[in-house]
């Protein structure tokens, strides 16, 4: 047992942040909000001059992903058969989950 286990560890001090309007963000919520506003401002997409290309990209991003196939229907008997085919140790883990 180490002799320093019972000592209280000092808290890490996080200084306040200055918001865009000049006020100080002192609480954790205010700091998170100020940081989120900063990230929102920094990571804005660049403006584009080609609106047709933007529409093509937007429609592609809005379409369902073709690589994710829908799940097929499975019967309960098929699941039970797969669990029975597992080794006994793995079978217990599968029934607990």
C-alpha positions in Angstrom: 0.0 0.0 0.0 1.4 3.3 -1.0 1.6 6.1 1.6 0.1 8.7 -0.8 -3.1 6.9 -1.5 -5.1 8.8 1.2 -4.0 12.3 0.0 -6.5 14.3 -1.9 -5.4 15.1 -5.4 -5.7 18.7 -6.5 -8.3 19.5 -9.1 -7.1 20.7 -12.4 -8.1 24.3 -12.9 -9.6 25.2 -16.2 -9.5 28.9 -16.7 -12.5 30.9 -18.1 -12.8 31.4 -21.8 -13.5 34.8 -23.5 -16.6 34.6 -25.6 -17.0 36.4 -28.9 -19.0 39.2 -27.5 -16.2 39.8 -24.9 -17.9 38.3 -21.8 -16.1 35.6 -19.8 -17.5 32.0 -19.8 -16.9 30.7 -16.3 -19.3 27.7 -15.8 -18.7 24.4 -17.6 -21.9 24.9 -19.6 -20.9 28.4 -20.8 -17.4 27.1 -21.7 -18.9 24.2 -23.7 -21.3 26.6 -25.5 -18.5 29.0 -26.3 -16.3 26.2 -27.6 -19.2 24.8 -29.7 -19.8 28.3 -31.2 -16.1 28.5 -32.0 -16.1 25.1 -33.7 -19.2 25.9 -35.6 -17.6 29.1 -37.0 -14.3 27.4 -37.8 -15.6 24.3 -39.5 -18.1 25.9 -41.9 -18.1 24.6 -45.5 -16.5 26.7 -48.2 -18.9 28.4 -50.6 -19.2 26.9 -54.0 -19.9 28.5 -57.4 -21.2 25.4 -59.1 -24.7 24.9 -57.8 -25.4 21.9 -60.1 -22.5 20.0 -58.6 -23.7 21.0 -55.1 -27.1 19.5 -55.9 -25.6 16.3 -57.1 -23.5 15.9 -53.9 -26.5 16.8 -51.7 -28.8 14.3 -53.4 -26.0 11.6 -53.1 -25.6 12.3 -49.4 -29.3 12.2 -48.8 -29.8 8.9 -50.6 -29.8 5.7 -48.5 -26.5 4.0 -48.4 -26.5 1.2 -51.0 -23.7 -0.7 -49.2 -26.0 -1.3 -46.2 -28.3 -4.1 -47.2 -31.5 -4.6 -45.2 -31.6 -7.3 -42.7 -33.4 -10.5 -43.7 -36.1 -12.0 -41.6 -34.9 -14.7 -39.2 -37.0 -17.3 -37.5 -36.6 -18.0 -33.8 -35.8 -21.6 -34.5 -32.8 -20.6 -36.7 -31.4 -18.5 -33.8 -31.9 -21.4 -31.4 -30.1 -23.7 -33.8 -27.1 -21.3 -34.1 -26.9 -21.1 -30.3 -27.0 -24.9 -29.9 -24.2 -25.1 -32.5 -21.9 -22.9 -30.3 -19.5 -24.5 -27.8 -21.0 -24.8 -24.3 -18.9 -22.0 -22.9 -19.9 -19.6 -25.7 -23.5 -20.8 -25.5 -23.9 -19.5 -21.9 -22.5 -16.1 -23.0 -24.9 -15.9 -25.9 -28.0 -16.7 -23.7 -27.0 -14.0 -21.1 -26.8 -11.2 -23.6 
